[in-house]
Amino acid sequence: MDEMATRPYRVLVGALERLALGTRPDIAFAASLARFGYNRGHVHWEAAKRVLCCLKSTKAWRLTLGGEMPQIAGFTDADWGSNRHDRRSTDTYIIPCQN
């Protein structure tokens, strides 16, 4: 039996994604481990556990906004089905930092 089949990898990565969206945007890149959901390996499990260690050591950190009202601008782009091989759509968004 595959060792990774007994690990709650998808549950852990799903929880990390939810944290990244709701309260911890600093782990968003690390939470992208979900892309290995069906082809995960021991290295992916260890990476997810490393994110947990990071969260544990930074649990007292807070995001504080102050000063002038920040100017926020968001950009998005989408490409609906132009991939000739699988006809899948792609999209992305970005919210750049402005000083």
Contact map, one row per residue, 1 for C-alpha under 8 A:
111010000000000000000000000000000000000000000000000000000000000000000000000000000000000000000000000
111111000000000000000000000000000000000000000000000000000000000000000000000000000000000000000000000
111111100000000000000000000000000000000000000000000000000000000000000000000000000000000000000000000
011111101000000000000000000000000000000111000000000000000000000000000000000000000000000000000000000
111111110000000000000000000000000000000000000000000000000000000000000000000000000000000000000000000
011111110000000000000000000000000000000000000000000000000000000000000000000000000000000000000000000
001111111000000000000000000000000000000000000000000000000000000000000000000000000000000000000000000
000011111111000000000000000000000000000000000000000000000000000000000000000000000000000000000000000
000100111111100000000000000000000000100000001001000000000000000000000000000000000000000000000000000
000000011111110000000000000000000100100000000000000000000000000000000000000000000000000000000000000
000000011111111000000000000000000000000000000000000000000000000000000000000000000000000000000000000
000000011111111100000000000000000000000000000001000000000000000000000000000000000000000000000000000
000000001111111110000000000000101100000000000001000000000000000000000000000000000000000000000000000
000000000111111111000000000000000100000000000000000000000000000000000000000000000000000000000000000
000000000011111111100000000000000000000000000000000000000000000000000000000000000000000000000000000
000000000001111111110000001000100000000000000000000000000000000000000000000000000000000000000000000
000000000000111111111000000100110000000000000000000000000000000000000000000000000000000000000000000
000000000000011111111100000000000000000000000000000000000000000000000000000000000000000000000000000
000000000000001111111111100000000000000000000000000000000000000000000000000000000000000000000000000
000000000000000111111111111100100000000000000000000000000000000000000000000000000000000000000000000
000000000000000011111111100100000000000000000000000000000000000000000000000000000000000000000000000
000000000000000001111111100000000000000000000000000000000000000000000000000000000000000000000000000
000000000000000000111111100000000000000000000000000000000000000000000000000000000000000000000000000
000000000000000000111111111100000000000000000000000000000000000000000000000000000000000000000000000
000000000000000000111111111100000000000000000000000000000000000000000000000000000000000000000000000
000000000000000000010001111110000000000000000000000000000000000000000000000000000000000000000000000
000000000000000100010001111111100000000000000000001000000000000000000000000000000000000000000000000
000000000000000010011001111111110000000000000000000000000000000000000000000000000000000000000000000
000000000000000000000000011111110000000000000000000000000000000000000000000000000000000000000000000
000000000000000000000000001111111000000000000001001000000000000000000000000000000000000000000000000
000000000000100110010000001111111100000000000001000000000000000000000000000000000000000000000000000
000000000000000010000000000111111110000000000000000000000000000000000000000000000000000000000000000
000000000000100000000000000001111111100000010001000000000000000000000000000000000000000000000000000
000000000100110000000000000000111111100000000000000000000000000000000000000000000000000000000000000
000000000000000000000000000000011111110000000000000000000000000000000000000000000000000000000000000
000000000000000000000000000000001111111100010000000000000000000000000000000000000000000000000000000
000000001100000000000000000000001111111100000000000000000000000000000000000000000000000000000000000
000000000000000000000000000000000011111100000000000000000000000000000000000000000000000000000000000
000000000000000000000000000000000001111110000000000000000000000000000000000000000000000000000000000
000100000000000000000000000000000001111111111000000000000000000000000000000000000000000000000000000
000100000000000000000000000000000000001111111000000000000000000000000000000000000000000000000000000
000100000000000000000000000000000000000111111100000000000000000000000000000000000000000000000000000
000000000000000000000000000000000000000111111110000000000000000000000000000000000000000000000000000
000000000000000000000000000000001001000111111111000000000000000000000000000000000000000000000000000
000000001000000000000000000000000000000111111111100000000000000000000000000000000000000000000000000
000000000000000000000000000000000000000001111111110000000000000000000000000000000000000000000000000
000000000000000000000000000000000000000000111111111000000000000000000000000000000000000000000000000
000000001001100000000000000001101000000000011111111100000000000000000000000000000000000000000000000
000000000000000000000000000000000000000000001111111110000000000000000000000000000000000000000000000
000000000000000000000000000000000000000000000111111111000000000000000000000000000000000000000000000
000000000000000000000000001001000000000000000011111111100000000000000000000000000000000000000000000
000000000000000000000000000000000000000000000001111111110000000000000000000000000000000000000000000
000000000000000000000000000000000000000000000000111111111000000000000000000000000000000000000000000
000000000000000000000000000000000000000000000000011111111100000000000000000000000000000000000000000
000000000000000000000000000000000000000000000000001111111110000000000000000000000000000000000000000
000000000000000000000000000000000000000000000000000111111110000000000000000000000000000000000000000
000000000000000000000000000000000000000000000000000011111111000000000000000000000000000000000000000
000000000000000000000000000000000000000000000000000001111111100000000000000000000000000000000000000
000000000000000000000000000000000000000000000000000000111111100000000000000000000000000000000000000
000000000000000000000000000000000000000000000000000000001111110000000000000000000000000000000000000
000000000000000000000000000000000000000000000000000000000111111000000000000000000000000000000000000
000000000000000000000000000000000000000000000000000000000001111100000000000000000000000000000000000
000000000000000000000000000000000000000000000000000000000000111110000000000000000000000000000000000
000000000000000000000000000000000000000000000000000000000000011111000000000000000000000000000000000
000000000000000000000000000000000000000000000000000000000000001111100000000000000000000000000000000
000000000000000000000000000000000000000000000000000000000000000111111000000000000000000000000000000
000000000000000000000000000000000000000000000000000000000000000011111000000000000000000000000000000
000000000000000000000000000000000000000000000000000000000000000001111100000000000000000000000000000
000000000000000000000000000000000000000000000000000000000000000001111110000000000000000000000000000
000000000000000000000000000000000000000000000000000000000000000000011111000000000000000000000000010
000000000000000000000000000000000000000000000000000000000000000000001111100000000000000000000000010
000000000000000000000000000000000000000000000000000000000000000000000111110000000000000000000011110
000000000000000000000000000000000000000000000000000000000000000000000011111000000000000000000011000
000000000000000000000000000000000000000000000000000000000000000000000001111100000000000000001111000
000000000000000000000000000000000000000000000000000000000000000000000000111110000000000000001110000
000000000000000000000000000000000000000000000000000000000000000000000000011111000000000000111100000
000000000000000000000000000000000000000000000000000000000000000000000000001111100000000000111000000
000000000000000000000000000000000000000000000000000000000000000000000000000111110000000011110000000
000000000000000000000000000000000000000000000000000000000000000000000000000011111100000011100000000
000000000000000000000000000000000000000000000000000000000000000000000000000001111100000111000000000
000000000000000000000000000000000000000000000000000000000000000000000000000000111111001111000000000
000000000000000000000000000000000000000000000000000000000000000000000000000000111111001110000000000
000000000000000000000000000000000000000000000000000000000000000000000000000000001111111110000000000
000000000000000000000000000000000000000000000000000000000000000000000000000000001111111000000000000
000000000000000000000000000000000000000000000000000000000000000000000000000000000011111000000000000
000000000000000000000000000000000000000000000000000000000000000000000000000000000011111100000000000
000000000000000000000000000000000000000000000000000000000000000000000000000000001111111110000000000
000000000000000000000000000000000000000000000000000000000000000000000000000000011110011111000000000
000000000000000000000000000000000000000000000000000000000000000000000000000001111110001111100000000
000000000000000000000000000000000000000000000000000000000000000000000000000001111000000111110000000
000000000000000000000000000000000000000000000000000000000000000000000000000111100000000011111000000
000000000000000000000000000000000000000000000000000000000000000000000000000111000000000001111100000
000000000000000000000000000000000000000000000000000000000000000000000000011110000000000000111110000
000000000000000000000000000000000000000000000000000000000000000000000000011100000000000000011111000
000000000000000000000000000000000000000000000000000000000000000000000001111000000000000000001111100
000000000000000000000000000000000000000000000000000000000000000000000001110000000000000000000111110
000000000000000000000000000000000000000000000000000000000000000000000001000000000000000000000011111
000000000000000000000000000000000000000000000000000000000000000000000111000000000000000000000001111
000000000000000000000000000000000000000000000000000000000000000000000000000000000000000000000000111
